[in-house]
C-alpha cells in the first residue's frame, strides 16, 4: 500500500496559491481529525480532490450548506438569494451529477416499504466524502477517465481519516463506512437474526426503487494500477431515494428485486462480500455493495488496520470437524484469510495443534506496528496452518481435494465427487490411468498398512460420468454481471497444460482459442502415452467437455509457421499462453548416435501412434531409465520386436521409472540392463544401426551436490546387437519460428525465463507453462501449471489489473505423520483394480476399474485426517465459506449481536469516546497478558526499525515494500 499512488496525481496538489474557499469546504466535509484541527493544505487530498471537479461557484454554494443537512429548493433559494432561481436549479443539477451534492425525495419508507401517501419533495444535501462525494466522483467511467486524479482522491479518503482511529471504533461500526451483511441462506436457520442482517428485507423495503451501477472501487483501483480484473459494471446496488438519484444523474439503471438477487447470487459465486452502508442508523441504507477484497476500499478499513469492529457482521464461521473433509474451498474463498486447513487427527500425545489467533486491539495498545498493509496477500499466502493438513492434498501438484471426493464417493454421490475433482483437475479419467500418484505416496493410511487407492477411485468416478448419457460440465463463475468476457486469448499447444488453461479460462467466462500443430489435441496425452495405458477415446471425451465450455481448438495449425503471434495480435488476441511441451529429444553425443535406425523417444512414440502402432521386426535397444523409456521399450515389445533391451545408467532401485512401471516392463519380456551407458553406435557398411557399445557407469549423481554427474569405467564395455535404437535420455524444446520477433529471454539453453508466480515472460504478452517451462514432468504437473496460468491471463487482459495482489499461492503443507494418534479405523485391505487377460490387440488397455462395492470399501479406508480451522478473530462473518461447503461442515453463528448496533454518523463521537474510555481500562488491566507482552515487543521493534520511515511516510504503516 503506497503512501500515495504515484499516478495519477492532481495538477492542484501542492499548488502555490491556496484557494481559501476550497480549503474551507474541504475542512467542513472532512472527518480526518488532524486536517480538521490544523486546517487544509494544498497537499491534502480533500483540497485537490475538490479542485479537480468543482467550479468556484459550486464551492461557494456548497460552503453555504451545512454538512448532511437536507435543503428543499425553497430553502436553497433562501440560502443563496444572489443566484437567480433558474440558474440555481441548473447549478444544483450540475453539482448532483458531479456528486458533491446528493438528493432524495423525503426518504418516505418504513419497515414495510414505501409510504406512497407521503409527498415526494426533492431535497439536496452536502454528503461526507466517504461514503459520499469521493465515491460519487468515481461512480461513472467517464468521470474517472476525464479526471483520473479522483481515483487517488477516493483511495486517500478511505485511508487518511481512518488511520490511527479504527481501533477506537466500537462494535457495530459507530456510523462509519460500511457493514458486512452475511449471505442470506447462511443465516436462514438463525431465529435470532434481525431484519437488517437480511438482504431480502432491504430489497422488500425499497421495492420499486432499486438500481445497479458501476463499482467505484473496481474502476478507480484499476486507474491506480491495482485492478482485480473484475468487470466493474453493476456490482453496486442502490436502494431507496439513492436509486432514484443515481438513475437520474446517469450513474445507474433501475432493476427489479429479482435482478438484484441475480447480481447477489453472481457475487456469491465469485466470493464477493455483501456490505451495506452504515452511516444512517439501523433503519436506512442506500447501497448494497458486492465487494472483491482485492480492491474494496471498505473492506480495507478493517483488514489493513486489523480492526474488525469497523465492518464485520454479527456472525462468526465455525467448523464441525466431524463433517469437514479439508476440501479447501472455504479457504480459497475466505476474503479475510480467517480459515485455513488443519488436522482432524490428534497428535501422538492426544492433543490438538495450537492454532494461532489474530490479536485484536480491544485490550492492546494499537498502532502502525499492528497494521498489515499486505493484507490481501497475507490472506492468500498459505492455505494451511503452519502445522499442516491432509498430506494427500498437499502432495498433489494440482491440490485436488482428495479427502473430499473420497467422502462423496463413499456416500454414493459420484457426480458430486467428480465436481470436486474438477475444481482442480479437468482430466480425472486420464489421471486415473496415468498419474504418478504422489497423493498415495503421501497418504496417512500408508503409515498403518497401505495407502488408499485414491487414483482408482478417481478413475471409477470419472469413467462412470463418461459412460453416462450426459457428461458433467461445470458452471462458470464469471466476475461480470454480463456473464462473459470478450477479450481474446490464444493458447499455443493442446497438451495438458494448454487444455487445462483453456478449461479454467472458460470457467472465468472466456472463449479461448487453442492452436495445435498436430491433427489431434492432447499433446503427450495423445501422442506420448501408449494406448495400453490410456485409450484415446477416454482422452477425447474429456476434451469434449472442454469444448462444451466454449473453447475452440484449431488443430493442424503451427504457430510460427502457419500464422505468427504478430498476426494473431492483429486479429485481436491480447495474450498468449505457450504450452508446447518438450517435443524434441536429446541424443547422447556419442559416435553414430544419429545414423539411420536411431530415434528419440518423443518422435518414436508419436510416429507409432500416428501410424497405428504397426509391427516392427528385429531387435530394439532403448537407452534410458525413466517412464518414457519404459513406454518406448514396452511399445517395441508389443509391436513384435524380436528382442527389446532397456539400458539404464541407474541401478534397479535408483531408476527414475516407478517400480510398477519397471515390473510391467519386465512382464512384457523386456531385458533391463542396469549400470550401463552408451559409448558408441555400431553401423553397417550402408550406414544403418547394427549394434551399440555400452560402458559401465560407476556414478550417476555427485554425492556432494546431488546433481546429475555420471562417471564411467571406459575399460569395461559390452556390445548389444540390434536393428533399432531409441534414445530416451531427455527431451528438448522445438521452438521453430514461434517466438520470432518477440522479446522472450532464455536460460539453461532453450528454456524461457518466466516469473515463478505469474508465468509471464520478459515479453509481457507471452506466458509459458508446463514442460516448456519446467522441463519434462507429469501430466498432473502440467494441469496445475495451466490452472494457475489462467489466473494470470485473466488479469493481464484487463487494463491495469495487478498480476499478484490477492493471488492464491496454493501453499499447502502436510502435517507430521510421525506425530499422530490413529484411532479406530476400517481394517479392510486395499482394493486393487486388476487386469483382464490380454487379447490379440496388445495396445488395448486391459486394466479394470474398481467395482462399486470395491469403491465403497476403499473409500472407507480413508482416515479423513484433515479439517478446516477458523480463526474467529479474523472472521468478518460474510458467510461466503458456507456457500462453498458441500458437506454442511461450516456455518455462521450469531455470537456477536453487538455488531448490529448501527448508529447515525452524527452520533459517532459519543460512541468513540465511550468505547475508548472502556478500552483504556482494558489495556491497563491486560498489560501483563502474553498477547500484550508480545505486541509490546513488536511495537518496540517496529519503532526502532522504522523511525525515519515513519517520519517520511506519515500515512503508511508496517510494510516499506507494500
LOVO-361878 format. One record per residue (C-alpha): x negated, y negated, z; residue in one letter. Coordinates in steps of 0.05 Angstrom, whole numbers, plus 5000, padded with zeros to 4 digits. Example, Ala and Ser with C-alpha at 12.3 -4.5 7.8 and 13.67 -1.06 7.14 Angstrom:
<atoms>
475450905156A
472750215143S
</atoms>
This chain:
<atoms>
500050005000X
496449384977X
496348725015X
500048444956X
500248754887X
495148414842X
500248354786X
505048064773X
503447424812X
507546794812X
504746174780X
507345794840X
503346184891X
498345724925X
500445134883X
497044494905X
503344074917X
508344394963X
515644284947X
518644095015X
525844254995X
523844964972X
519845065036X
525844825077X
530545315043X
525545885050X
524745745124X
532245745133X
533146425100X
527046805123X
527047255183X
519547315184X
518347035254X
511446735242X
513846375180X
520046135217X
515745835272X
509945525234X
513645345171X
513045585099X
506545535059X
505845584985X
502446254992X
508446555028X
512946994985X
519146615008X
516445994975X
514046244908X
519746744903X
524946184905X
520945734859X
520946284806X
528446244795X
531545614825X
532144904799X
531444314845X
538944204841X
540244914863X
535344844921X
538744204943X
545644534943X
543245154979X
539944725032X
546744425048X
549545115064X
548845505129X
545846195125X
551046745116X
556946265124X
562546315072X
565045695036X
571145614992X
570745164932X
574244604970X
569144675026X
563444664976X
566244024945X
566243705014X
559243955026X
556543654961X
561143064945X
555842754899X
556743334850X
562543284801X
567243884816X
566844184746X
559244164748X
559244434819X
563345034795X
558445134739X
552645084788X
555745584835X
556746064778X
549545994756X
546946094827X
551346714835X
548647014771X
541546884795X
543147174863X
541346614911X
548846604926X
553747164936X
561247104936X
567147514960X
574747464957X
576147455031X
573848165049X
581048395054X
580049115074X
581749525136X
580750245156X
585850495105X
583650085045X
585149425011X
590148945042X
593648754978X
598448265011X
592647805030X
590647234984X
584147344944X
580446694956X
573546634926X
568146454978X
560746334968X
555146435018X
547546395023X
545247105039X
539047375073X
533147545030X
533848295045X
538948575037X
540847964996X
537847494946X
530947814939X
534548454919X
539448084875X
533847734838X
531648444819X
538448744802X
538148664727X
532648864679X
532748214641X
531647804705X
525548214724X
522948214653X
523547454649X
520647344718X
516247944736X
513847594799X
520747704831X
518748434837X
512948234881X
517547774919X
522448344934X
516848804956X
513848285002X
520448115034X
521648835052X
514848865086X
512548205116X
518648055160X
518548755190X
511148855201X
509948875276X
517248865298X
520349525275X
518249865339X
522649385377X
528949565338X
533949955380X
537550575355X
542550415300X
538049915264X
540549285300X
543548975238X
537049025199X
536849325129X
539749995111X
542350605147X
541551335125X
548251685115X
547952445111X
550152905055X
557552965070X
558153715064X
552553775115X
556953455168X
563753725148X
563454235205X
561653685255X
568053505292X
564652925326X
562552595260X
565251885255X
568151555194X
562151125178X
557951755170X
562152005112X
561351735042X
568551945026X
571051465079X
567650865047X
569851064977X
577051135000X
576750475037X
574350094976X
578150494924X
579150064862X
573249624879X
567250064865X
561649924816X
555050214795X
548849824776X
541349874767X
537050054827X
532849444844X
527449864878X
526450334820X
525749794767X
521849294808X
516849804833X
515850004761X
513849294745X
508849344802X
505649974773X
508750434825X
514650714786X
517251404801X
519651594731X
526951584751X
531751244703X
533850634745X
540950584717X
546950634763X
543950944825X
546350354866X
553750374882X
557149724904X
563749724942X
569049224961X
568248494941X
560948624926X
563149084870X
567248514841X
561448034849X
556348494814X
561048644757X
562847914746X
555547704748X
553748254698X
549748674746X
554249284746X
560449604717X
566649874751X
567050624765X
572251074796X
571451444861X
570552084821X
564951764781X
561751524845X
561952234873X
558652484809X
552951984818X
552352204891X
552152934870X
546752794819X
542852424873X
543253014920X
541053484864X
534753054857X
533452994931X
535352254936X
537451985003X
544151635014X
543750965051X
548950445067X
547949705083X
547349565157X
548048815168X
555548725178X
557249185235X
561049845233X
567049615193X
563749355130X
558649575079X
557349325009X
552449824980X
551450574978X
544450694953X
541551344928X
534251274945X
527951604920X
522851584975X
517251474925X
519650764911X
525050584962X
523449944999X
528750105052X
526150805070X
519250505072X
521150075132X
522050705175X
516851165145X
511050685136X
511650375205X
513351055237X
519450755268X
525551185250X
530450785293X
530750285238X
534550715189X
535451445210X
542351755216X
545152045280X
543452745256X
537353195260X
535953805218X
534854455257X
532955145231X
535855805252X
529556235248X
533256895242X
536456665178X
530556285148X
526256635096X
521056095083X
523155965011X
520255265018X
525854904980X
527454475041X
520054305048X
519554074975X
525653624982X
524653305050X
523352565039X
520052465107X
515653085107X
519153305171X
519954035152X
514254505135X
513355245132X
511055615195X
511556325221X
517156745249X
512857295279X
509757165346X
502257135359X
498657735389X
499857455459X
507357385446X
507256635439X
509456195381X
504655695349X
504954995379X
507554585321X
505753845324X
510953295332X
510152585309X
509252085366X
514651555368X
514050835392X
519550865444X
514650915502X
507950765467X
504550105453X
505250065378X
501449705323X
497949765256X
493750345281X
500150765283X
502650595214X
502051065155X
501550675091X
500351325054X
506951605080X
509251825011X
503152245001X
502752465074X
509552775067X
507353185007X
500153345024X
501454015058X
507354495051X
505554895113X
503854725184X
496354785200X
497355475229X
500155725163X
506156125139X
508056745099X
501756995062X
505557225000X
507856524981X
501156224998X
497256734957X
501556664894X
498656124848X
505755924830X
508155974902X
514256384885X
518956454945X
517657194954X
520757295022X
526956934999X
528257334936X
526857984972X
532357795021X
537257624965X
535658284931X
536758654997X
543658335002X
545258554931X
545357834905X
540857964846X
542857344808X
541156934870X
534457284875X
532957124802X
534856394812X
529956334869X
524356654828X
525756194770X
524755574813X
517355734807X
516656244751X
520456264684X
517456944666X
519457424722X
520458024675X
513557904644X
510257824711X
513958424739X
509858824689X
503058484683X
501858054745X
495558184785X
499858184849X
496057724895X
502357674936X
501858424950X
494458374967X
496257855020X
502658185045X
503158245121X
506358925115X
499759165086X
496759095155X
501759615181X
501760125124X
502559905052X
504659235023X
511759124998X
512659294924X
514058564910X
512758584836X
517059194826X
522958854859X
521858244815X
521858684753X
528359014775X
531858354786X
529358054721X
530958674680X
537958704708X
539158004683X
536158144614X
540658744607X
546858334625X
551358014574X
549357314595X
542557114619X
541556654679X
539955954654X
538155454709X
541854794714X
537354194703X
536753664757X
535453034718X
533452384754X
538051994708X
545551894712X
545651974636X
543552704644X
537552694597X
531352334575X
529952164502X
522352094509X
518852584462X
513453044489X
509353534448X
506354174476X
500754494436X
500655244448X
506455714463X
502856134515X
504956204588X
502355504606X
505555144547X
512155504552X
512555414628X
511154674619X
516754634568X
521455014615X
520354534673X
520753924628X
527454174603X
529754234675X
527853504683X
532253304624X
527353314565X
527653684499X
520253804487X
517354104424X
512354674428X
507654754369X
504655454360X
499855644305X
501756384305X
508156664277X
510956854345X
510956474411X
508056764474X
500556674466X
496557204502X
503057504528X
504957654456X
498157794424X
493557964481X
497558434526X
498859114495X
506059344486X
505059954530X
504559434587X
509358914560X
514659064508X
515358444465X
522958444467X
522358304542X
517957704528X
522557464472X
528657504518X
525357054570X
523056574515X
530256554490X
532456274558X
527455714550X
530355574481X
537355554511X
534954974555X
533754564493X
526454704480X
524454714407X
518955204388X
515655094320X
511355694301X
506355724244X
504155004257X
496954894275X
495954204304X
489553924278X
490454274211X
497754224190X
499153594230X
494753154273X
496052864342X
495852184309X
501452374261X
505552654319X
504451994355X
507251644293X
513352104298X
514751834367X
511352344412X
508751974473X
504652524508X
501253174491X
500153784533X
494554204503X
495054924527X
491855324470X
488255814516X
481656134501X
482956444433X
475756574414X
470857084442X
463557094463X
458157554436X
452157764479X
446757454435X
443058104421X
440558334353X
446158564307X
451958324351X
455558014291X
454858564239X
460858894205X
464459334254X
463658864313X
469258444340X
471158024401X
476758234447X
481757684434X
481457774359X
481458524364X
487858544406X
491358014364X
489658374299X
492059034328X
498658724350X
499958364284X
498659004244X
502959444287X
497259794323X
495060224264X
490860854274X
483260784277X
478161324269X
471061434293X
468161234360X
469060574395X
464860224447X
467859664488X
462859224524X
465758904587X
468659094655X
474758644662X
482158744650X
481458504578X
476059034566X
480759544595X
486259324547X
481459394488X
479060084509X
485960354522X
488460054457X
482960414418X
484361064454X
491861024439X
490460864366X
486961524359X
479561364364X
475362004369X
471561744429X
472161094469X
466660864516X
467360264562X
460659964584X
460459524646X
454759144679X
458059244746X
458459874788X
465060234791X
467259894855X
465059204832X
468459194765X
472858574753X
478559024729X
483259254782X
482759954810X
489560124780X
487259884711X
480860304715X
484760914737X
489560844678X
483560754631X
480461404655X
487261744648X
487261534575X
480761914564X
476161314562X
469061434587X
466960874634X
459460754638X
457460304696X
450959924706X
449259824633X
448759224587X
447759134512X
440559094485X
441559174410X
446759374359X
444359904311X
446459864238X
446860294176X
442860114114X
449059764086X
449759334148X
455159694188X
455259894260X
452460574275X
451060514350X
448960084408X
442760094452X
444159974526X
439459744581X
440059874655X
443059284695X
439659214763X
443358584787X
449758244766X
450257654813X
444957264851X
445557494923X
443956794949X
448556374905X
453756894885X
453256654814X
453057094752X
445657224741X
444457924712X
437658254714X
435558864673X
430559414671X
428559364598X
424860024603X
430960434619X
435360484558X
440360944525X
443760964457X
451061084444X
453061244373X
459460904350X
463060624289X
466060004322X
464059544379X
468759064415X
465558534459X
470058354518X
464957944557X
468257264557X
472856814518X
471756154483X
475955564462X
477155454388X
478854714381X
478954664306X
480953944289X
485953884346X
482253334384X
479052984325X
479252234336X
481252304409X
477152074469X
477452724509X
470752874543X
467953564555X
463553924606X
461054634615X
460554694540X
467354614506X
471754554567X
475553894572X
474753444632X
481353304667X
483953044733X
484753614782X
491653394804X
494853094742X
491153474686X
490352814649X
484052764607X
479952144590X
484852044533X
490951814573X
495952134525X
492752814527X
493753304584X
490854004587X
492354634625X
491955384630X
485855774606X
483555184562X
482154814627X
480255354677X
477455894633X
480856584628X
485456734685X
492057104694X
499056964668X
501456724736X
495856204739X
497855924672X
505155904693X
503255484755X
499055024712X
504754904664X
509554754721X
505054234752X
503453924684X
510853804671X
510953324731X
505052944702X
508152884633X
514852664662X
511352104700X
506751904642X
512151774590X
515551264635X
512250594637X
508150434699X
510151064736X
504851274786X
501651934768X
500252124840X
504651764892X
509252234929X
506952834889X
507553534917X
500553804926X
503154524932X
498454654990X
500455305024X
496355645077X
497356345104X
497456485178X
492356915214X
494657635202X
489857875257X
493657465309X
500657745304X
505558155343X
509058635295X
515558825329X
520359355306X
520659475231X
523559945179X
518960555175X
520660745103X
514760855057X
513060424998X
517460554937X
513960654871X
516760594801X
513461194770X
512961334696X
516461734642X
512562234601X
509161934541X
512062084474X
509262044405X
509161284408X
503561144456X
504760394453X
511560454486X
511960224559X
513560844599X
513460514667X
520160584702X
523960064740X
525960174813X
532960424824X
537960004863X
537260484922X
529660404920X
530359644918X
534759674980X
529660105016X
523659694992X
526459015009X
528059265079X
520559375089X
519258615086X
517358355155X
520457675139X
514557345172X
515356615152X
520456075171X
521255325164X
519954885224X
522654175232X
519253605268X
525353265298X
521452625309X
520252545234X
527152765210X
531552195186X
537852615184X
539352555109X
541453275101X
538053385033X
534754015062X
541654315074X
543354255000X
537354674982X
538055255031X
541155885001X
541256255068X
545355795114X
539055715155X
538454965164X
543854495189X
544753785214X
546553675287X
549153025314X
544352955372X
543152205365X
550151885365X
546951235387X
544351155316X
551350965293X
551150345337X
551149885277X
551749145292X
552248505252X
545648175235X
547547545273X
547247955337X
540548265326X
536347815371X
540248035432X
539348765413X
531948675402X
530748325468X
534748825509X
531549435477X
524549135481X
525449005555X
527249735568X
521649965523X
516449545560X
518249905625X
517850575590X
510850405563X
508450265633X
511550895662X
508851325605X
501751045606X
498851685635X
502052175587X
497852575538X
501352225480X
499751535508X
492551715520X
491751995450X
494851385418X
490750915462X
484351235438X
486851205366X
488450465375X
481550305403X
478150685347X
482350315295X
480949625326X
473549775329X
473050005257X
477949505225X
476248845258X
474148495194X
479248855152X
484848625197X
482447905191X
482447925115X
488748355109X
493848105159X
499648485126X
496249145116X
495349695166X
491150315174X
489250505103X
484050105067X
484850515004X
492450575003X
</atoms>
